[in-house]
Amino acid sequence: MAFQNPDEQTIQHYLKTAKNIAVVGLSNNTERTSYQVSKVVQKHGYNIFPVNPKLAGQEILGEKVYARLQDVPVSIDIVDIFRRSEFLPDVADDFLETDAKVFGLSWELKTKKQQKNYKMLDVMTS
């Protein structure tokens, strides 16, 4: 069975109950999608936690940047990923080592192999 996104009602539930969103791959470049999306998310009252190993220790949007998800000092509700596909296995491993509830990708899994590999991440819909 191929992975399927949660239905709209489930997504709305996640967004209404979430407070802390880790943004993996958040860039300090204001033109990048990750920056623009994070700025909007922050304006809507969510706490964002930038995760970017190259920028760890710096600040983006007034928030400290962490090297890995495991370094974020609070419970994460949603992990929003802005990374190329070749980095997703490592991000998925990091996700599974946290208590984060939702793994959000900003791209579509195209092949059956990719869908199978990320089926384990279907925990977000249970």
C-alpha positions in Angstrom: 0.0 0.0 0.0 1.4 3.4 -1.0 1.8 6.2 1.4 -1.1 8.6 1.4 -1.3 12.1 2.9 -3.6 12.5 5.9 -7.0 13.9 5.0 -7.8 17.6 5.4 -9.5 17.1 8.8 -6.4 15.3 10.2 -4.1 18.0 8.9 -6.2 20.7 10.4 -6.1 18.9 13.7 -2.3 18.8 13.6 -2.2 22.5 12.8 -4.6 23.4 15.6 -2.9 21.4 18.3 0.7 22.1 17.3 2.9 24.7 19.0 6.5 23.7 18.2 7.6 23.2 14.6 11.1 22.2 13.7 12.1 23.4 10.2 14.9 21.1 8.8 16.9 22.9 6.2 15.8 26.4 7.1 17.9 28.8 5.1 19.0 32.3 6.2 18.5 33.4 2.6 15.3 35.5 2.7 14.5 34.4 -0.9 14.3 30.7 -0.1 11.0 29.0 0.3 12.0 27.6 3.7 12.6 31.1 5.0 9.4 32.6 3.6 7.3 29.7 4.9 8.9 29.8 8.3 8.3 33.5 8.6 4.6 33.0 7.9 4.4 30.1 10.3 6.0 32.2 13.0 3.6 35.1 12.3 0.7 32.6 12.9 2.0 32.1 16.5 3.9 28.8 16.1 7.3 28.4 17.8 9.9 27.6 15.1 13.1 25.7 15.7 15.5 26.0 12.8 17.6 22.9 12.1 20.5 23.3 9.7 23.9 21.8 10.5 25.8 24.4 8.4 24.2 27.2 10.4 24.1 25.7 13.9 24.6 28.2 16.6 23.5 31.2 14.5 20.0 32.7 14.5 17.4 32.8 11.8 14.2 34.7 12.3 15.3 35.4 15.8 15.6 31.7 16.7 18.7 29.7 17.5 19.7 27.2 14.8 20.3 23.6 15.9 22.4 21.0 14.1 20.0 18.1 14.4 16.4 17.5 15.5 17.7 15.7 18.6 19.3 19.0 19.7 16.0 20.9 19.9 15.4 21.4 23.6 11.6 21.1 23.5 9.0 18.6 22.4 8.5 18.9 18.7 5.0 18.7 17.3 5.7 19.0 13.6 8.9 18.5 11.6 8.8 20.4 8.3 11.5 19.4 5.9 13.1 21.5 3.2 15.9 19.2 2.1 16.8 17.4 -1.1 15.6 13.8 -1.3 19.1 12.4 -0.8 19.2 13.8 2.7 15.8 12.4 3.7 16.9 9.0 5.1 19.1 10.8 7.7 16.3 13.3 8.5 13.9 10.3 8.9 16.3 8.6 11.2 16.6 11.7 13.3 12.8 12.1 13.3 12.3 8.6 14.6 14.7 9.4 17.5 12.5 12.3 18.7 9.0 12.5 20.1 7.9 14.5 17.1 4.4 13.6 15.9 4.3 14.7 12.3 6.9 14.4 9.4 6.1 16.9 6.7 7.7 16.9 3.3 7.7 19.7 0.9 7.9 17.4 -2.1 6.2 14.3 -3.4 7.5 10.7 -3.1 7.6 9.7 -6.8 8.7 6.0 -6.9 7.3 2.9 -5.2 10.7 2.4 -3.6 10.6 5.8 -2.0 7.0 5.3 -0.8 8.0 2.0 0.7 11.1 3.4 2.4 9.0 6.2 4.0 6.0 4.0 4.9 7.5 3.8 8.4 6.8 7.5 8.7 3.1 6.9 8.4 3.1 7.0 12.2 1.9 10.6 11.8 -1.5 9.4 10.7 -2.1 6.9 13.5 
